[in-house]
């Protein structure tokens, strides 16, 4: 299913699928939370070091240009600065 979404360039669904998988992995490795990847950088993947994640966000690093463009277009349509909306992806797995 991920491969199909990737071919279509549907990065919102890909992120949902990846998050779902990581959530299932959490149940398996629940005893060692300190190394669990709670952050995700598209194009880089799961990140377990908050400093690495924070640095990438601060520097506005882009690891996947197509996903970055998709995200900017998608969220510009869904959200605006005055909106009190929290976007949630529809469940489909």
DRENTORKOL-3810 file (N, C-alpha, C; in nm, 4 decimals):
REM DRENTORKOL-3810
@n.u->0.0823; n.v->-0.1180; n.w->0.0000; ca.u->0.0000; ca.v->0.0000; ca.w->0.0000; c.u->0.0878; c.v->0.1259; c.w->0.0000
@n.u->0.1974; n.v->0.1214; n.w->0.0751; ca.u->0.2889; ca.v->0.2352; ca.w->0.0812; c.u->0.3501; c.v->0.2621; c.w->-0.0560
@n.u->0.3879; n.v->0.1556; n.w->-0.1247; ca.u->0.4476; ca.v->0.1687; ca.w->-0.2575; c.u->0.3496; c.v->0.2381; c.w->-0.3531
@n.u->0.2235; n.v->0.1988; n.w->-0.3467; ca.u->0.1191; ca.v->0.2584; ca.w->-0.4304; c.u->0.1038; c.v->0.4088; c.w->-0.4011
@n.u->0.1024; n.v->0.4448; n.w->-0.2734; ca.u->0.0895; ca.v->0.5849; ca.w->-0.2334; c.u->0.2125; c.v->0.6641; c.w->-0.2758
@n.u->0.3277; n.v->0.6002; n.w->-0.2691; ca.u->0.4526; ca.v->0.6658; ca.w->-0.3087; c.u->0.4533; c.v->0.6967; c.w->-0.4585
@n.u->0.4114; n.v->0.6006; n.w->-0.5390; ca.u->0.4042; ca.v->0.6226; ca.w->-0.6842; c.u->0.3100; c.v->0.7378; c.w->-0.7173
@n.u->0.2027; n.v->0.7515; n.w->-0.6393; ca.u->0.1047; ca.v->0.8574; ca.w->-0.6622; c.u->0.1496; c.v->0.9915; c.w->-0.6038
@n.u->0.2594; n.v->0.9910; n.w->-0.5269; ca.u->0.3070; ca.v->1.1142; ca.w->-0.4649; c.u->0.2161; c.v->1.1633; c.w->-0.3531
@n.u->0.1449; n.v->1.0712; n.w->-0.2892; ca.u->0.0527; ca.v->1.1065; ca.w->-0.1823; c.u->0.1270; c.v->1.0997; c.w->-0.0481
@n.u->0.1990; n.v->1.2064; n.w->-0.0174; ca.u->0.2863; ca.v->1.2075; ca.w->0.0996; c.u->0.2104; c.v->1.2125; c.w->0.2320
@n.u->0.0886; n.v->1.2637; n.w->0.2324; ca.u->0.0087; ca.v->1.2620; ca.w->0.3550; c.u->-0.0252; c.v->1.1184; c.w->0.3939
@n.u->-0.0657; n.v->1.0372; n.w->0.2972; ca.u->-0.0965; ca.v->0.8974; ca.w->0.3252; c.u->0.0294; c.v->0.8185; c.w->0.3606
@n.u->0.1405; n.v->0.8504; n.w->0.2963; ca.u->0.2667; ca.v->0.7822; ca.w->0.3282; c.u->0.3063; c.v->0.8116; c.w->0.4731
@n.u->0.2939; n.v->0.9368; n.w->0.5134; ca.u->0.3271; ca.v->0.9735; ca.w->0.6517; c.u->0.2344; c.v->0.9011; c.w->0.7498
@n.u->0.1074; n.v->0.8886; n.w->0.7143; ca.u->0.0126; ca.v->0.8170; ca.w->0.7991; c.u->0.0533; c.v->0.6704; c.w->0.8127
@n.u->0.0869; n.v->0.6075; n.w->0.7016; ca.u->0.1287; ca.v->0.4663; ca.w->0.7026; c.u->0.2551; c.v->0.4494; c.w->0.7862
@n.u->0.3545; n.v->0.5361; n.w->0.7652; ca.u->0.4796; ca.v->0.5273; ca.w->0.8418; c.u->0.4547; c.v->0.5467; c.w->0.9914
@n.u->0.3681; n.v->0.6425; n.w->1.0257; ca.u->0.3358; ca.v->0.6654; ca.w->1.1668; c.u->0.2638; c.v->0.5469; c.w->1.2290
@n.u->0.1797; n.v->0.4841; n.w->1.1536; ca.u->0.1070; ca.v->0.3664; ca.w->1.2000; c.u->0.2057; c.v->0.2533; c.w->1.2311
@n.u->0.2998; n.v->0.2324; n.w->1.1399; ca.u->0.4006; ca.v->0.1273; ca.w->1.1579; c.u->0.4860; c.v->0.1551; c.w->1.2812
@n.u->0.5306; n.v->0.2791; n.w->1.2965; ca.u->0.6127; ca.v->0.3153; ca.w->1.4127; c.u->0.5321; c.v->0.2967; c.w->1.5412
@n.u->0.4032; n.v->0.3300; n.w->1.5380; ca.u->0.3189; ca.v->0.3093; ca.w->1.6552; c.u->0.3084; c.v->0.1628; c.w->1.6940
@n.u->0.3008; n.v->0.0749; n.w->1.5952; ca.u->0.2973; ca.v->-0.0694; ca.w->1.6233; c.u->0.4316; c.v->-0.1170; c.w->1.6782
@n.u->0.5392; n.v->-0.0606; n.w->1.6266; ca.u->0.6721; ca.v->-0.0967; ca.w->1.6767; c.u->0.6888; c.v->-0.0560; c.w->1.8230
@n.u->0.6232; n.v->0.0514; n.w->1.8628; ca.u->0.6329; ca.v->0.0994; ca.w->2.0012; c.u->0.5881; c.v->-0.0061; c.w->2.1001
@n.u->0.4860; n.v->-0.0819; n.w->2.0621; ca.u->0.4357; ca.v->-0.1860; ca.w->2.1523; c.u->0.5372; c.v->-0.2989; c.w->2.1694
@n.u->0.6188; n.v->-0.3200; n.w->2.0676; ca.u->0.7168; ca.v->-0.4281; ca.w->2.0728; c.u->0.8376; c.v->-0.3887; c.w->2.1581
@n.u->0.8815; n.v->-0.2633; n.w->2.1487; ca.u->1.0040; ca.v->-0.2221; ca.w->2.2193; c.u->0.9735; c.v->-0.1288; c.w->2.3366
@n.u->0.8582; n.v->-0.1453; n.w->2.3969; ca.u->0.8117; ca.v->-0.0546; ca.w->2.5019; c.u->0.9075; c.v->-0.0424; c.w->2.6201
@n.u->0.9949; n.v->-0.1401; n.w->2.6451; ca.u->1.0824; ca.v->-0.1303; ca.w->2.7615; c.u->1.1985; c.v->-0.0326; c.w->2.7402
@n.u->1.2344; n.v->-0.0016; n.w->2.6187; ca.u->1.3498; ca.v->0.0846; ca.w->2.5940; c.u->1.3076; c.v->0.2122; c.w->2.5209
@n.u->1.2271; n.v->0.2956; n.w->2.5879; ca.u->1.1704; ca.v->0.4150; ca.w->2.5260; c.u->1.2742; c.v->0.5203; c.w->2.4893
@n.u->1.3878; n.v->0.5237; n.w->2.5579; ca.u->1.4842; ca.v->0.6317; ca.w->2.5319; c.u->1.5393; c.v->0.6284; c.w->2.3895
@n.u->1.5419; n.v->0.5126; n.w->2.3254; ca.u->1.5922; ca.v->0.5020; ca.w->2.1895; c.u->1.4812; c.v->0.4969; c.w->2.0848
@n.u->1.3576; n.v->0.5131; n.w->2.1294; ca.u->1.2463; ca.v->0.5034; ca.w->2.0361; c.u->1.2341; c.v->0.6308; c.w->1.9525
@n.u->1.2153; n.v->0.6177; n.w->1.8203; ca.u->1.2068; ca.v->0.7368; ca.w->1.7339; c.u->1.0702; c.v->0.8054; c.w->1.7415
@n.u->1.0587; n.v->0.9067; n.w->1.8267; ca.u->0.9332; ca.v->0.9790; ca.w->1.8399; c.u->0.9163; c.v->1.0880; c.w->1.7354
@n.u->1.0215; n.v->1.1181; n.w->1.6608; ca.u->1.0157; ca.v->1.2241; ca.w->1.5603; c.u->1.0411; c.v->1.1635; c.w->1.4235
@n.u->0.9960; n.v->1.2335; n.w->1.3204; ca.u->1.0106; ca.v->1.1821; ca.w->1.1845; c.u->1.0418; c.v->1.2985; c.w->1.0924
@n.u->1.1472; n.v->1.2837; n.w->1.0131; ca.u->1.1834; ca.v->1.3835; ca.w->0.9130; c.u->1.1695; c.v->1.3167; c.w->0.7773
@n.u->1.0765; n.v->1.3648; n.w->0.6972; ca.u->1.0499; ca.v->1.3010; ca.w->0.5694; c.u->1.1747; c.v->1.3031; c.w->0.4820
@n.u->1.2112; n.v->1.1870; n.w->0.4316; ca.u->1.3323; ca.v->1.1735; ca.w->0.3505; c.u->1.4491; c.v->1.1240; c.w->0.4331
@n.u->1.4439; n.v->1.1495; n.w->0.5636; ca.u->1.5463; ca.v->1.0997; ca.w->0.6556; c.u->1.4925; c.v->0.9795; c.w->0.7318
@n.u->1.3659; n.v->0.9883; n.w->0.7723; ca.u->1.3022; ca.v->0.8782; ca.w->0.8422; c.u->1.2857; c.v->0.9034; c.w->0.9907
@n.u->1.2652; n.v->0.7971; n.w->1.0688; ca.u->1.2469; ca.v->0.8108; ca.w->1.2135; c.u->1.3735; c.v->0.8643; c.w->1.2794
@n.u->1.3551; n.v->0.9536; n.w->1.3764; ca.u->1.4671; ca.v->1.0149; ca.w->1.4472; c.u->1.4448; c.v->0.9943; c.w->1.5968
@n.u->1.5424; n.v->0.9347; n.w->1.6651; ca.u->1.5277; ca.v->0.9118; ca.w->1.8088; c.u->1.5985; c.v->1.0178; c.w->1.8919
@n.u->1.6799; n.v->1.1012; n.w->1.8291; ca.u->1.7543; ca.v->1.2054; ca.w->1.9006; c.u->1.6842; c.v->1.3402; c.w->1.8808
@n.u->1.6272; n.v->1.3924; n.w->1.9889; ca.u->1.5515; ca.v->1.5185; ca.w->1.9804; c.u->1.6408; c.v->1.6332; c.w->1.9338
@n.u->1.7680; n.v->1.6317; n.w->1.9707; ca.u->1.8591; ca.v->1.7392; ca.w->1.9284; c.u->1.8743; c.v->1.7409; c.w->1.7761
@n.u->1.8828; n.v->1.6233; n.w->1.7152; ca.u->1.8936; ca.v->1.6130; ca.w->1.5691; c.u->1.7667; c.v->1.6687; c.w->1.5051
@n.u->1.6516; n.v->1.6311; n.w->1.5591; ca.u->1.5242; ca.v->1.6794; ca.w->1.5067; c.u->1.5123; c.v->1.8306; c.w->1.5217
@n.u->1.5404; n.v->1.8815; n.w->1.6419; ca.u->1.5305; ca.v->2.0258; ca.w->1.6668; c.u->1.6240; c.v->2.1060; c.w->1.5764
@n.u->1.7452; n.v->2.0555; n.w->1.5574; ca.u->1.8430; ca.v->2.1246; ca.w->1.4715; c.u->1.7925; c.v->2.1299; c.w->1.3263
@n.u->1.7368; n.v->2.0193; n.w->1.2780; ca.u->1.6848; ca.v->2.0148; ca.w->1.1412; c.u->1.5686; c.v->2.1125; c.w->1.1244
@n.u->1.4823; n.v->2.1206; n.w->1.2234; ca.u->1.3688; ca.v->2.2123; ca.w->1.2174; c.u->1.4183; c.v->2.3562; c.w->1.2221
@n.u->1.5106; n.v->2.3842; n.w->1.3123; ca.u->1.5634; ca.v->2.5203; ca.w->1.3268; c.u->1.6322; c.v->2.5666; c.w->1.1982
@n.u->1.7081; n.v->2.4778; n.w->1.1356; ca.u->1.7796; ca.v->2.5121; ca.w->1.0125; c.u->1.6894; c.v->2.5025; c.w->0.8888
@n.u->1.5654; n.v->2.4568; n.w->0.9101; ca.u->1.4692; ca.v->2.4367; ca.w->0.8008; c.u->1.5270; c.v->2.3461; c.w->0.6921
@n.u->1.5930; n.v->2.2386; n.w->0.7377; ca.u->1.6515; ca.v->2.1430; ca.w->0.6440; c.u->1.5418; c.v->2.0658; c.w->0.5720
@n.u->1.5610; n.v->2.0453; n.w->0.4442; ca.u->1.4662; ca.v->1.9693; ca.w->0.3635; c.u->1.5375; c.v->1.8434; c.w->0.3157
@n.u->1.4838; n.v->1.7278; n.w->0.3523; ca.u->1.5442; ca.v->1.6002; ca.w->0.3160; c.u->1.4731; c.v->1.5346; c.w->0.1975
@n.u->1.3560; n.v->1.5873; n.w->0.1613; ca.u->1.2795; ca.v->1.5326; ca.w->0.0497; c.u->1.2028; c.v->1.6481; c.w->-0.0143
@n.u->1.2544; n.v->1.6997; n.w->-0.1244; ca.u->1.1975; ca.v->1.8205; ca.w->-0.1865; c.u->1.0534; c.v->1.8031; c.w->-0.2330
@n.u->1.0207; n.v->1.6874; n.w->-0.2894; ca.u->0.8830; ca.v->1.6650; ca.w->-0.3363; c.u->0.7841; c.v->1.6638; c.w->-0.2200
@n.u->0.8205; n.v->1.5968; n.w->-0.1110; ca.u->0.7326; ca.v->1.5924; ca.w->0.0058; c.u->0.7188; c.v->1.7314; c.w->0.0677
@n.u->0.8253; n.v->1.8075; n.w->0.0664; ca.u->0.8213; ca.v->1.9449; ca.w->0.1196; c.u->0.7228; c.v->2.0302; c.w->0.0389
@n.u->0.7324; n.v->2.0222; n.w->-0.0922; ca.u->0.6406; ca.v->2.0967; ca.w->-0.1783; c.u->0.4966; c.v->2.0537; c.w->-0.1588
@n.u->0.4752; n.v->1.9237; n.w->-0.1488; ca.u->0.3410; ca.v->1.8693; ca.w->-0.1267; c.u->0.2847; c.v->1.9232; c.w->0.0047
@n.u->0.3657; n.v->1.9175; n.w->0.1094; ca.u->0.3213; ca.v->1.9643; ca.w->0.2409; c.u->0.2846; c.v->2.1117; c.w->0.2404
@n.u->0.3657; n.v->2.1927; n.w->0.1749; ca.u->0.3367; ca.v->2.3362; ca.w->0.1692; c.u->0.2050; c.v->2.3634; c.w->0.0973
@n.u->0.1831; n.v->2.2955; n.w->-0.0148; ca.u->0.0582; ca.v->2.3138; ca.w->-0.0893; c.u->-0.0621; c.v->2.2605; c.w->-0.0097
@n.u->-0.0455; n.v->2.1417; n.w->0.0453; ca.u->-0.1542; ca.v->2.0762; ca.w->0.1177; c.u->-0.1983; c.v->2.1593; c.w->0.2382
@n.u->-0.1042; n.v->2.1985; n.w->0.3214; ca.u->-0.1413; ca.v->2.2694; ca.w->0.4434; c.u->-0.1828; c.v->2.4133; c.w->0.4170
@n.u->-0.1385; n.v->2.4713; n.w->0.3064; ca.u->-0.1853; ca.v->2.6052; ca.w->0.2704; c.u->-0.3351; c.v->2.6002; c.w->0.2420
@n.u->-0.3810; n.v->2.4919; n.w->0.1811; ca.u->-0.5233; ca.v->2.4752; ca.w->0.1518; c.u->-0.6036; c.v->2.4426; c.w->0.2780
@n.u->-0.5475; n.v->2.3601; n.w->0.3656; ca.u->-0.6210; ca.v->2.3101; ca.w->0.4814; c.u->-0.6187; c.v->2.4084; c.w->0.5982
@n.u->-0.5068; n.v->2.4732; n.w->0.6177; ca.u->-0.4900; ca.v->2.5611; ca.w->0.7341; c.u->-0.4600; c.v->2.7037; c.w->0.6913
@n.u->-0.4924; n.v->2.7978; n.w->0.7761; ca.u->-0.4444; ca.v->2.9340; ca.w->0.7586; c.u->-0.4056; c.v->2.9846; c.w->0.8967
@n.u->-0.3376; n.v->3.0957; n.w->0.9024; ca.u->-0.2835; ca.v->3.1426; ca.w->1.0297; c.u->-0.3894; c.v->3.1729; c.w->1.1345
@n.u->-0.5088; n.v->3.2080; n.w->1.0919; ca.u->-0.6133; ca.v->3.2423; ca.w->1.1885; c.u->-0.7000; c.v->3.1219; c.w->1.2270
@n.u->-0.6752; n.v->3.0073; n.w->1.1674; ca.u->-0.7581; ca.v->2.8891; ca.w->1.1944; c.u->-0.7224; c.v->2.8255; c.w->1.3282
@n.u->-0.8238; n.v->2.7848; n.w->1.3998; ca.u->-0.8043; ca.v->2.7099; ca.w->1.5244; c.u->-0.8289; c.v->2.5625; c.w->1.4971
@n.u->-0.7774; n.v->2.5156; n.w->1.3867; ca.u->-0.8013; ca.v->2.3804; ca.w->1.3403; c.u->-0.6766; c.v->2.2954; c.w->1.3610
@n.u->-0.6972; n.v->2.1755; n.w->1.4101; ca.u->-0.5888; ca.v->2.0783; ca.w->1.4204; c.u->-0.6192; c.v->1.9702; c.w->1.3186
@n.u->-0.5316; n.v->1.9544; n.w->1.2203; ca.u->-0.5559; ca.v->1.8595; ca.w->1.1138; c.u->-0.5309; c.v->1.7171; c.w->1.1631
@n.u->-0.6202; n.v->1.6268; n.w->1.1305; ca.u->-0.6056; ca.v->1.4844; ca.w->1.1592; c.u->-0.6281; c.v->1.4079; c.w->1.0288
@n.u->-0.5480; n.v->1.3096; n.w->1.0083; ca.u->-0.5623; ca.v->1.2274; ca.w->0.8885; c.u->-0.6744; c.v->1.1274; c.w->0.9112
@n.u->-0.7541; n.v->1.1030; n.w->0.8092; ca.u->-0.8607; ca.v->1.0041; ca.w->0.8216; c.u->-0.7983; c.v->0.8646; c.w->0.8370
@n.u->-0.8498; n.v->0.7836; n.w->0.9274; ca.u->-0.7961; ca.v->0.6481; ca.w->0.9433; c.u->-0.8354; c.v->0.5602; c.w->0.8253
@n.u->-0.7410; n.v->0.4812; n.w->0.7745; ca.u->-0.7756; ca.v->0.3909; ca.w->0.6655; c.u->-0.7013; c.v->0.2587; c.w->0.6728
@n.u->-0.6213; n.v->0.2366; n.w->0.7741; ca.u->-0.5488; ca.v->0.1083; ca.w->0.7843; c.u->-0.6193; c.v->0.0150; c.w->0.8800
END
